[in-house]
Amino acid sequence: MKPKNWNDILALFLLVVIPLLWFMAAKGVAAFSAEVTGALIATWTLVVQYYFRRQPPSDGAAPPPTP
């Protein structure tokens, strides 16, 4: 995945940093409240969902009709 714009760079940063924060919390290096942990889970999940749902650019052909 090569970042093409600021949103891609930010998403890639979050997809790497948030698991690192979870690892640090698991090892006892950092302590987060339940609210912060929940916010990290929600943020990471939303970023992953957005990038896995994103469609590749079309080649100009019309999308298939919906039934």
N, CA, C and O atoms as a Maestro MAE file, in Angstrom:
{
 s_m_m2io_version
 :::
 2.0.0
}

f_m_ct {
 s_m_title
 :::
 protein
 m_atom[268] {
  # First column is atom index #
  i_m_mmod_type
  r_m_x_coord
  r_m_y_coord
  r_m_z_coord
  i_m_residue_number
  s_m_chain_name
  s_m_pdb_residue_name
  s_m_pdb_atom_name
  i_m_atomic_number
  :::
  1 25 0.849 -1.178 0.000 1 A "MET " " N  " 7
  2 3 0.000 0.000 0.000 1 A "MET " " CA " 6
  3 2 0.890 1.235 0.000 1 A "MET " " C  " 6
  4 15 1.580 1.518 0.979 1 A "MET " " O  " 8
  5 25 0.866 1.951 -1.087 2 A "LYS " " N  " 7
  6 3 1.650 3.168 -1.185 2 A "LYS " " CA " 6
  7 2 0.728 4.355 -0.914 2 A "LYS " " C  " 6
  8 15 -0.255 4.545 -1.630 2 A "LYS " " O  " 8
  9 25 1.033 5.163 0.118 3 A "PRO " " N  " 7
  10 3 0.170 6.307 0.416 3 A "PRO " " CA " 6
  11 2 0.156 7.315 -0.731 3 A "PRO " " C  " 6
  12 15 1.201 7.687 -1.265 3 A "PRO " " O  " 8
  13 25 -1.046 7.744 -1.095 4 A "LYS " " N  " 7
  14 3 -1.201 8.676 -2.208 4 A "LYS " " CA " 6
  15 2 -1.539 10.081 -1.741 4 A "LYS " " C  " 6
  16 15 -1.302 11.049 -2.464 4 A "LYS " " O  " 8
  17 25 -2.088 10.202 -0.544 5 A "ASN " " N  " 7
  18 3 -2.460 11.523 -0.039 5 A "ASN " " CA " 6
  19 2 -2.372 11.512 1.493 5 A "ASN " " C  " 6
  20 15 -1.998 10.507 2.096 5 A "ASN " " O  " 8
  21 25 -2.720 12.639 2.103 6 A "TRP " " N  " 7
  22 3 -2.612 12.789 3.548 6 A "TRP " " CA " 6
  23 2 -3.468 11.761 4.287 6 A "TRP " " C  " 6
  24 15 -3.034 11.232 5.311 6 A "TRP " " O  " 8
  25 25 -4.664 11.466 3.798 7 A "ASN " " N  " 7
  26 3 -5.532 10.490 4.460 7 A "ASN " " CA " 6
  27 2 -4.896 9.103 4.490 7 A "ASN " " C  " 6
  28 15 -5.000 8.392 5.490 7 A "ASN " " O  " 8
  29 25 -4.245 8.721 3.410 8 A "ASP " " N  " 7
  30 3 -3.569 7.427 3.367 8 A "ASP " " CA " 6
  31 2 -2.402 7.375 4.353 8 A "ASP " " C  " 6
  32 15 -2.191 6.359 5.016 8 A "ASP " " O  " 8
  33 25 -1.651 8.464 4.449 9 A "ILE " " N  " 7
  34 3 -0.526 8.519 5.384 9 A "ILE " " CA " 6
  35 2 -1.027 8.427 6.818 9 A "ILE " " C  " 6
  36 15 -0.470 7.684 7.625 9 A "ILE " " O  " 8
  37 25 -2.075 9.177 7.136 10 A "LEU " " N  " 7
  38 3 -2.643 9.146 8.481 10 A "LEU " " CA " 6
  39 2 -3.199 7.761 8.815 10 A "LEU " " C  " 6
  40 15 -3.002 7.268 9.926 10 A "LEU " " O  " 8
  41 25 -3.885 7.137 7.874 11 A "ALA " " N  " 7
  42 3 -4.439 5.806 8.108 11 A "ALA " " CA " 6
  43 2 -3.330 4.788 8.337 11 A "ALA " " C  " 6
  44 15 -3.430 3.960 9.243 11 A "ALA " " O  " 8
  45 25 -2.290 4.836 7.542 12 A "LEU " " N  " 7
  46 3 -1.168 3.916 7.716 12 A "LEU " " CA " 6
  47 2 -0.502 4.133 9.069 12 A "LEU " " C  " 6
  48 15 -0.135 3.171 9.744 12 A "LEU " " O  " 8
  49 25 -0.346 5.380 9.461 13 A "PHE " " N  " 7
  50 3 0.221 5.708 10.770 13 A "PHE " " CA " 6
  51 2 -0.634 5.119 11.890 13 A "PHE " " C  " 6
  52 15 -0.104 4.506 12.816 13 A "PHE " " O  " 8
  53 25 -1.949 5.299 11.812 14 A "LEU " " N  " 7
  54 3 -2.840 4.789 12.850 14 A "LEU " " CA " 6
  55 2 -2.859 3.265 12.890 14 A "LEU " " C  " 6
  56 15 -2.937 2.671 13.966 14 A "LEU " " O  " 8
  57 25 -2.787 2.635 11.726 15 A "LEU " " N  " 7
  58 3 -2.810 1.176 11.683 15 A "LEU " " CA " 6
  59 2 -1.545 0.563 12.279 15 A "LEU " " C  " 6
  60 15 -1.543 -0.609 12.654 15 A "LEU " " O  " 8
  61 25 -0.484 1.335 12.367 16 A "VAL " " N  " 7
  62 3 0.752 0.851 12.974 16 A "VAL " " CA " 6
  63 2 0.835 1.257 14.445 16 A "VAL " " C  " 6
  64 15 1.204 0.447 15.295 16 A "VAL " " O  " 8
  65 25 0.495 2.500 14.741 17 A "VAL " " N  " 7
  66 3 0.683 3.038 16.091 17 A "VAL " " CA " 6
  67 2 -0.302 2.444 17.096 17 A "VAL " " C  " 6
  68 15 0.083 2.146 18.226 17 A "VAL " " O  " 8
  69 25 -1.554 2.269 16.711 18 A "ILE " " N  " 7
  70 3 -2.553 1.777 17.672 18 A "ILE " " CA " 6
  71 2 -2.201 0.372 18.174 18 A "ILE " " C  " 6
  72 15 -2.252 0.150 19.384 18 A "ILE " " O  " 8
  73 25 -1.849 -0.586 17.312 19 A "PRO " " N  " 7
  74 3 -1.416 -1.882 17.857 19 A "PRO " " CA " 6
  75 2 -0.164 -1.775 18.736 19 A "PRO " " C  " 6
  76 15 -0.016 -2.533 19.695 19 A "PRO " " O  " 8
  77 25 0.735 -0.840 18.415 20 A "LEU " " N  " 7
  78 3 1.897 -0.632 19.285 20 A "LEU " " CA " 6
  79 2 1.464 -0.144 20.668 20 A "LEU " " C  " 6
  80 15 2.033 -0.559 21.678 20 A "LEU " " O  " 8
  81 25 0.472 0.726 20.717 21 A "LEU " " N  " 7
  82 3 -0.056 1.186 22.007 21 A "LEU " " CA " 6
  83 2 -0.684 0.026 22.776 21 A "LEU " " C  " 6
  84 15 -0.524 -0.075 23.992 21 A "LEU " " O  " 8
  85 25 -1.400 -0.847 22.067 22 A "TRP " " N  " 7
  86 3 -1.998 -2.020 22.731 22 A "TRP " " CA " 6
  87 2 -0.906 -2.928 23.282 22 A "TRP " " C  " 6
  88 15 -1.028 -3.449 24.390 22 A "TRP " " O  " 8
  89 25 0.157 -3.116 22.512 23 A "PHE " " N  " 7
  90 3 1.267 -3.961 22.962 23 A "PHE " " CA " 6
  91 2 1.930 -3.353 24.199 23 A "PHE " " C  " 6
  92 15 2.249 -4.064 25.152 23 A "PHE " " O  " 8
  93 25 2.135 -2.042 24.179 24 A "MET " " N  " 7
  94 3 2.727 -1.373 25.330 24 A "MET " " CA " 6
  95 2 1.840 -1.515 26.570 24 A "MET " " C  " 6
  96 15 2.341 -1.706 27.678 24 A "MET " " O  " 8
  97 25 0.533 -1.421 26.381 25 A "ALA " " N  " 7
  98 3 -0.384 -1.571 27.508 25 A "ALA " " CA " 6
  99 2 -0.360 -3.006 28.037 25 A "ALA " " C  " 6
  100 15 -0.447 -3.222 29.246 25 A "ALA " " O  " 8
  101 25 -0.246 -3.966 27.156 26 A "ALA " " N  " 7
  102 3 -0.211 -5.371 27.574 26 A "ALA " " CA " 6
  103 2 1.064 -5.694 28.347 26 A "ALA " " C  " 6
  104 15 1.049 -6.517 29.263 26 A "ALA " " O  " 8
  105 25 2.159 -5.051 27.978 27 A "LYS " " N  " 7
  106 3 3.434 -5.289 28.653 27 A "LYS " " CA " 6
  107 2 3.597 -4.451 29.916 27 A "LYS " " C  " 6
  108 15 4.577 -4.620 30.642 27 A "LYS " " O  " 8
  109 25 2.655 -3.551 30.191 28 A "GLY " " N  " 7
  110 3 2.730 -2.728 31.387 28 A "GLY " " CA " 6
  111 2 3.558 -1.473 31.229 28 A "GLY " " C  " 6
  112 15 3.797 -0.774 32.214 28 A "GLY " " O  " 8
  113 25 4.003 -1.163 30.027 29 A "VAL " " N  " 7
  114 3 4.788 0.049 29.783 29 A "VAL " " CA " 6
  115 2 3.907 1.289 29.856 29 A "VAL " " C  " 6
  116 15 4.345 2.339 30.326 29 A "VAL " " O  " 8
  117 25 2.676 1.169 29.394 30 A "ALA " " N  " 7
  118 3 1.719 2.277 29.411 30 A "ALA " " CA " 6
  119 2 0.410 1.767 30.003 30 A "ALA " " C  " 6
  120 15 0.084 0.584 29.909 30 A "ALA " " O  " 8
  121 25 -0.319 2.675 30.605 31 A "ALA " " N  " 7
  122 3 -1.619 2.321 31.176 31 A "ALA " " CA " 6
  123 2 -2.674 3.248 30.586 31 A "ALA " " C  " 6
  124 15 -2.523 4.470 30.605 31 A "ALA " " O  " 8
  125 25 -3.732 2.661 30.068 32 A "PHE " " N  " 7
  126 3 -4.824 3.437 29.485 32 A "PHE " " CA " 6
  127 2 -6.108 3.099 30.214 32 A "PHE " " C  " 6
  128 15 -6.303 1.970 30.664 32 A "PHE " " O  " 8
  129 25 -6.982 4.088 30.327 33 A "SER " " N  " 7
  130 3 -8.287 3.826 30.929 33 A "SER " " CA " 6
  131 2 -9.138 3.027 29.942 33 A "SER " " C  " 6
  132 15 -8.790 2.895 28.769 33 A "SER " " O  " 8
  133 25 -10.223 2.514 30.419 34 A "ALA " " N  " 7
  134 3 -11.118 1.720 29.566 34 A "ALA " " CA " 6
  135 2 -11.676 2.570 28.426 34 A "ALA " " C  " 6
  136 15 -11.878 2.069 27.320 34 A "ALA " " O  " 8
  137 25 -11.924 3.838 28.688 35 A "GLU " " N  " 7
  138 3 -12.460 4.722 27.652 35 A "GLU " " CA " 6
  139 2 -11.462 4.925 26.519 35 A "GLU " " C  " 6
  140 15 -11.841 4.929 25.348 35 A "GLU " " O  " 8
  141 25 -10.196 5.092 26.863 36 A "VAL " " N  " 7
  142 3 -9.159 5.286 25.840 36 A "VAL " " CA " 6
  143 2 -8.976 4.004 25.040 36 A "VAL " " C  " 6
  144 15 -8.847 4.048 23.817 36 A "VAL " " O  " 8
  145 25 -8.965 2.873 25.716 37 A "THR " " N  " 7
  146 3 -8.831 1.591 25.020 37 A "THR " " CA " 6
  147 2 -10.009 1.385 24.063 37 A "THR " " C  " 6
  148 15 -9.814 0.930 22.936 37 A "THR " " O  " 8
  149 25 -11.206 1.709 24.493 38 A "GLY " " N  " 7
  150 3 -12.381 1.598 23.624 38 A "GLY " " CA " 6
  151 2 -12.295 2.526 22.431 38 A "GLY " " C  " 6
  152 15 -12.671 2.144 21.322 38 A "GLY " " O  " 8
  153 25 -11.808 3.735 22.636 39 A "ALA " " N  " 7
  154 3 -11.653 4.681 21.530 39 A "ALA " " CA " 6
  155 2 -10.597 4.192 20.540 39 A "ALA " " C  " 6
  156 15 -10.760 4.350 19.330 39 A "ALA " " O  " 8
  157 25 -9.519 3.601 21.048 40 A "LEU " " N  " 7
  158 3 -8.492 3.054 20.150 40 A "LEU " " CA " 6
  159 2 -9.040 1.904 19.319 40 A "LEU " " C  " 6
  160 15 -8.761 1.806 18.124 40 A "LEU " " O  " 8
  161 25 -9.816 1.039 19.948 41 A "ILE " " N  " 7
  162 3 -10.427 -0.081 19.220 41 A "ILE " " CA " 6
  163 2 -11.368 0.442 18.143 41 A "ILE " " C  " 6
  164 15 -11.328 -0.021 17.003 41 A "ILE " " O  " 8
  165 25 -12.213 1.404 18.497 42 A "ALA " " N  " 7
  166 3 -13.166 1.957 17.526 42 A "ALA " " CA " 6
  167 2 -12.444 2.635 16.369 42 A "ALA " " C  " 6
  168 15 -12.820 2.449 15.212 42 A "ALA " " O  " 8
  169 25 -11.418 3.414 16.668 43 A "THR " " N  " 7
  170 3 -10.675 4.118 15.617 43 A "THR " " CA " 6
  171 2 -9.992 3.131 14.685 43 A "THR " " C  " 6
  172 15 -10.081 3.268 13.464 43 A "THR " " O  " 8
  173 25 -9.314 2.143 15.242 44 A "TRP " " N  " 7
  174 3 -8.600 1.172 14.420 44 A "TRP " " CA " 6
  175 2 -9.577 0.399 13.534 44 A "TRP " " C  " 6
  176 15 -9.313 0.175 12.353 44 A "TRP " " O  " 8
  177 25 -10.703 -0.005 14.114 45 A "THR " " N  " 7
  178 3 -11.709 -0.759 13.360 45 A "THR " " CA " 6
  179 2 -12.283 0.067 12.214 45 A "THR " " C  " 6
  180 15 -12.442 -0.442 11.104 45 A "THR " " O  " 8
  181 25 -12.592 1.330 12.470 46 A "LEU " " N  " 7
  182 3 -13.162 2.176 11.419 46 A "LEU " " CA " 6
  183 2 -12.166 2.420 10.291 46 A "LEU " " C  " 6
  184 15 -12.554 2.423 9.122 46 A "LEU " " O  " 8
  185 25 -10.899 2.623 10.616 47 A "VAL " " N  " 7
  186 3 -9.895 2.828 9.569 47 A "VAL " " CA " 6
  187 2 -9.757 1.564 8.722 47 A "VAL " " C  " 6
  188 15 -9.704 1.646 7.495 47 A "VAL " " O  " 8
  189 25 -9.699 0.413 9.354 48 A "VAL " " N  " 7
  190 3 -9.582 -0.853 8.616 48 A "VAL " " CA " 6
  191 2 -10.802 -1.068 7.726 48 A "VAL " " C  " 6
  192 15 -10.657 -1.448 6.564 48 A "VAL " " O  " 8
  193 25 -11.989 -0.832 8.251 49 A "GLN " " N  " 7
  194 3 -13.205 -1.013 7.457 49 A "GLN " " CA " 6
  195 2 -13.209 -0.080 6.256 49 A "GLN " " C  " 6
  196 15 -13.573 -0.496 5.157 49 A "GLN " " O  " 8
  197 25 -12.816 1.157 6.441 50 A "TYR " " N  " 7
  198 3 -12.814 2.121 5.342 50 A "TYR " " CA " 6
  199 2 -11.877 1.670 4.221 50 A "TYR " " C  " 6
  200 15 -12.251 1.709 3.048 50 A "TYR " " O  " 8
  201 25 -10.677 1.249 4.570 51 A "TYR " " N  " 7
  202 3 -9.715 0.896 3.535 51 A "TYR " " CA " 6
  203 2 -9.987 -0.458 2.899 51 A "TYR " " C  " 6
  204 15 -9.582 -0.674 1.756 51 A "TYR " " O  " 8
  205 25 -10.650 -1.374 3.583 52 A "PHE " " N  " 7
  206 3 -10.998 -2.637 2.944 52 A "PHE " " CA " 6
  207 2 -12.247 -2.509 2.086 52 A "PHE " " C  " 6
  208 15 -12.459 -3.324 1.188 52 A "PHE " " O  " 8
  209 25 -13.069 -1.515 2.340 53 A "ARG " " N  " 7
  210 3 -14.273 -1.313 1.537 53 A "ARG " " CA " 6
  211 2 -14.021 -0.426 0.324 53 A "ARG " " C  " 6
  212 15 -14.815 -0.413 -0.616 53 A "ARG " " O  " 8
  213 25 -12.919 0.311 0.345 54 A "ARG " " N  " 7
  214 3 -12.650 1.256 -0.730 54 A "ARG " " CA " 6
  215 2 -12.484 0.525 -2.051 54 A "ARG " " C  " 6
  216 15 -11.772 -0.476 -2.132 54 A "ARG " " O  " 8
  217 25 -13.144 1.030 -3.084 55 A "GLN " " N  " 7
  218 3 -13.099 0.425 -4.408 55 A "GLN " " CA " 6
  219 2 -11.875 0.915 -5.170 55 A "GLN " " C  " 6
  220 15 -11.495 2.079 -5.048 55 A "GLN " " O  " 8
  221 25 -11.260 0.046 -5.945 56 A "PRO " " N  " 7
  222 3 -10.173 0.525 -6.807 56 A "PRO " " CA " 6
  223 2 -10.755 1.443 -7.885 56 A "PRO " " C  " 6
  224 15 -11.935 1.329 -8.217 56 A "PRO " " O  " 8
  225 25 -9.948 2.343 -8.429 57 A "PRO " " N  " 7
  226 3 -10.487 3.238 -9.467 57 A "PRO " " CA " 6
  227 2 -11.003 2.435 -10.662 57 A "PRO " " C  " 6
  228 15 -10.386 1.464 -11.098 57 A "PRO " " O  " 8
  229 25 -12.137 2.867 -11.166 58 A "SER " " N  " 7
  230 3 -12.731 2.140 -12.294 58 A "SER " " CA " 6
  231 2 -12.014 2.512 -13.589 58 A "SER " " C  " 6
  232 15 -11.345 3.542 -13.678 58 A "SER " " O  " 8
  233 25 -12.170 1.661 -14.571 59 A "ASP " " N  " 7
  234 3 -11.538 1.873 -15.859 59 A "ASP " " CA " 6
  235 2 -12.433 2.663 -16.806 59 A "ASP " " C  " 6
  236 15 -12.163 2.712 -18.006 59 A "ASP " " O  " 8
  237 25 -13.483 3.276 -16.295 60 A "GLY " " N  " 7
  238 3 -14.393 4.059 -17.120 60 A "GLY " " CA " 6
  239 2 -15.661 3.317 -17.461 60 A "GLY " " C  " 6
  240 15 -16.614 3.916 -17.960 60 A "GLY " " O  " 8
  241 25 -15.692 2.026 -17.203 61 A "ALA " " N  " 7
  242 3 -16.887 1.248 -17.497 61 A "ALA " " CA " 6
  243 2 -17.961 1.531 -16.444 61 A "ALA " " C  " 6
  244 15 -17.659 1.836 -15.291 61 A "ALA " " O  " 8
  245 25 -19.181 1.424 -16.859 62 A "ALA " " N  " 7
  246 3 -20.291 1.661 -15.944 62 A "ALA " " CA " 6
  247 2 -20.375 0.518 -14.928 62 A "ALA " " C  " 6
  248 15 -20.097 -0.630 -15.275 62 A "ALA " " O  " 8
  249 25 -20.752 0.812 -13.690 63 A "PRO " " N  " 7
  250 3 -20.896 -0.264 -12.704 63 A "PRO " " CA " 6
  251 2 -22.047 -1.175 -13.089 63 A "PRO " " C  " 6
  252 15 -22.958 -0.748 -13.798 63 A "PRO " " O  " 8
  253 25 -22.025 -2.424 -12.635 64 A "PRO " " N  " 7
  254 3 -23.114 -3.339 -12.968 64 A "PRO " " CA " 6
  255 2 -24.414 -2.859 -12.342 64 A "PRO " " C  " 6
  256 15 -24.405 -2.253 -11.270 64 A "PRO " " O  " 8
  257 25 -25.526 -3.128 -13.005 65 A "PRO " " N  " 7
  258 3 -26.820 -2.675 -12.460 65 A "PRO " " CA " 6
  259 2 -27.157 -3.436 -11.176 65 A "PRO " " C  " 6
  260 15 -26.800 -4.602 -11.011 65 A "PRO " " O  " 8
  261 25 -27.846 -2.753 -10.286 66 A "THR " " N  " 7
  262 3 -28.280 -3.399 -9.063 66 A "THR " " CA " 6
  263 2 -29.626 -4.067 -9.294 66 A "THR " " C  " 6
  264 15 -30.485 -3.515 -9.982 66 A "THR " " O  " 8
  265 25 -29.814 -5.244 -8.727 67 A "PRO " " N  " 7
  266 3 -31.077 -5.959 -8.970 67 A "PRO " " CA " 6
  267 2 -32.247 -5.329 -8.262 67 A "PRO " " C  " 6
  268 15 -33.371 -5.818 -8.372 67 A "PRO " " O  " 8
  :::
 }
 m_bond[267] {
  # First column is bond index #
  i_m_from
  i_m_to
  i_m_order
  :::
  1 1 2 1
  2 2 3 1
  3 3 4 2
  4 3 5 1
  5 5 6 1
  6 6 7 1
  7 7 8 2
  8 7 9 1
  9 9 10 1
  10 10 11 1
  11 11 12 2
  12 11 13 1
  13 13 14 1
  14 14 15 1
  15 15 16 2
  16 15 17 1
  17 17 18 1
  18 18 19 1
  19 19 20 2
  20 19 21 1
  21 21 22 1
  22 22 23 1
  23 23 24 2
  24 23 25 1
  25 25 26 1
  26 26 27 1
  27 27 28 2
  28 27 29 1
  29 29 30 1
  30 30 31 1
  31 31 32 2
  32 31 33 1
  33 33 34 1
  34 34 35 1
  35 35 36 2
  36 35 37 1
  37 37 38 1
  38 38 39 1
  39 39 40 2
  40 39 41 1
  41 41 42 1
  42 42 43 1
  43 43 44 2
  44 43 45 1
  45 45 46 1
  46 46 47 1
  47 47 48 2
  48 47 49 1
  49 49 50 1
  50 50 51 1
  51 51 52 2
  52 51 53 1
  53 53 54 1
  54 54 55 1
  55 55 56 2
  56 55 57 1
  57 57 58 1
  58 58 59 1
  59 59 60 2
  60 59 61 1
  61 61 62 1
  62 62 63 1
  63 63 64 2
  64 63 65 1
  65 65 66 1
  66 66 67 1
  67 67 68 2
  68 67 69 1
  69 69 70 1
  70 70 71 1
  71 71 72 2
  72 71 73 1
  73 73 74 1
  74 74 75 1
  75 75 76 2
  76 75 77 1
  77 77 78 1
  78 78 79 1
  79 79 80 2
  80 79 81 1
  81 81 82 1
  82 82 83 1
  83 83 84 2
  84 83 85 1
  85 85 86 1
  86 86 87 1
  87 87 88 2
  88 87 89 1
  89 89 90 1
  90 90 91 1
  91 91 92 2
  92 91 93 1
  93 93 94 1
  94 94 95 1
  95 95 96 2
  96 95 97 1
  97 97 98 1
  98 98 99 1
  99 99 100 2
  100 99 101 1
  101 101 102 1
  102 102 103 1
  103 103 104 2
  104 103 105 1
  105 105 106 1
  106 106 107 1
  107 107 108 2
  108 107 109 1
  109 109 110 1
  110 110 111 1
  111 111 112 2
  112 111 113 1
  113 113 114 1
  114 114 115 1
  115 115 116 2
  116 115 117 1
  117 117 118 1
  118 118 119 1
  119 119 120 2
  120 119 121 1
  121 121 122 1
  122 122 123 1
  123 123 124 2
  124 123 125 1
  125 125 126 1
  126 126 127 1
  127 127 128 2
  128 127 129 1
  129 129 130 1
  130 130 131 1
  131 131 132 2
  132 131 133 1
  133 133 134 1
  134 134 135 1
  135 135 136 2
  136 135 137 1
  137 137 138 1
  138 138 139 1
  139 139 140 2
  140 139 141 1
  141 141 142 1
  142 142 143 1
  143 143 144 2
  144 143 145 1
  145 145 146 1
  146 146 147 1
  147 147 148 2
  148 147 149 1
  149 149 150 1
  150 150 151 1
  151 151 152 2
  152 151 153 1
  153 153 154 1
  154 154 155 1
  155 155 156 2
  156 155 157 1
  157 157 158 1
  158 158 159 1
  159 159 160 2
  160 159 161 1
  161 161 162 1
  162 162 163 1
  163 163 164 2
  164 163 165 1
  165 165 166 1
  166 166 167 1
  167 167 168 2
  168 167 169 1
  169 169 170 1
  170 170 171 1
  171 171 172 2
  172 171 173 1
  173 173 174 1
  174 174 175 1
  175 175 176 2
  176 175 177 1
  177 177 178 1
  178 178 179 1
  179 179 180 2
  180 179 181 1
  181 181 182 1
  182 182 183 1
  183 183 184 2
  184 183 185 1
  185 185 186 1
  186 186 187 1
  187 187 188 2
  188 187 189 1
  189 189 190 1
  190 190 191 1
  191 191 192 2
  192 191 193 1
  193 193 194 1
  194 194 195 1
  195 195 196 2
  196 195 197 1
  197 197 198 1
  198 198 199 1
  199 199 200 2
  200 199 201 1
  201 201 202 1
  202 202 203 1
  203 203 204 2
  204 203 205 1
  205 205 206 1
  206 206 207 1
  207 207 208 2
  208 207 209 1
  209 209 210 1
  210 210 211 1
  211 211 212 2
  212 211 213 1
  213 213 214 1
  214 214 215 1
  215 215 216 2
  216 215 217 1
  217 217 218 1
  218 218 219 1
  219 219 220 2
  220 219 221 1
  221 221 222 1
  222 222 223 1
  223 223 224 2
  224 223 225 1
  225 225 226 1
  226 226 227 1
  227 227 228 2
  228 227 229 1
  229 229 230 1
  230 230 231 1
  231 231 232 2
  232 231 233 1
  233 233 234 1
  234 234 235 1
  235 235 236 2
  236 235 237 1
  237 237 238 1
  238 238 239 1
  239 239 240 2
  240 239 241 1
  241 241 242 1
  242 242 243 1
  243 243 244 2
  244 243 245 1
  245 245 246 1
  246 246 247 1
  247 247 248 2
  248 247 249 1
  249 249 250 1
  250 250 251 1
  251 251 252 2
  252 251 253 1
  253 253 254 1
  254 254 255 1
  255 255 256 2
  256 255 257 1
  257 257 258 1
  258 258 259 1
  259 259 260 2
  260 259 261 1
  261 261 262 1
  262 262 263 1
  263 263 264 2
  264 263 265 1
  265 265 266 1
  266 266 267 1
  267 267 268 2
  :::
 }
}
